[in-house]
Amino acid sequence: MQKLTIYDRTFFGEQVGEVQIIVGNKVTTVREIINARVEAEVSSYNQRQAHYFQGLVQPTGAEQTLNGFRLKKRQKIDPEQHTYLALDSFLKNQYFVLIDDVQAESLDQEITLHPETEISFLKLTPLVGG
């Protein structure tokens, strides 16, 4: 088991968040990293049931705000459904995964983790009006 810190970054490299995950093997895939991240975020939210969800992708039925995604009512998020949304968003290039500053190409891409491995998620924001 390895503990990793995943960093959220802007397009210009500014760090805007981080999340800790546990990965079972030294060799893993991008899919497993996304799954672990989503599970950590959803588990954290479901335990505290806050007003806002701060995570990789927008939960179904939530609105985007400056403080995160606001759900209309406090409810548990389904981790399986949310994982599907996150994997689909990766396939649609709505965010990039960088491993040691190299863009991951596919969900099944294998990664050998080292203590100094740095994983970043770069969310792309749609342009207004386009």
Secondary structure, DSSP 8 states (H G I E B T S, - for coil): -EEEEEEEE-TTS-EEEEEEEEESSSEEEHHHHHHHHHHHHHHHHHHH--SEE-SSS--TTEEEETTEEEESS-----HHHHHHHHHHHHHTTSEEEEETTEE---TT-EEE--TT--EEEEE----TT-
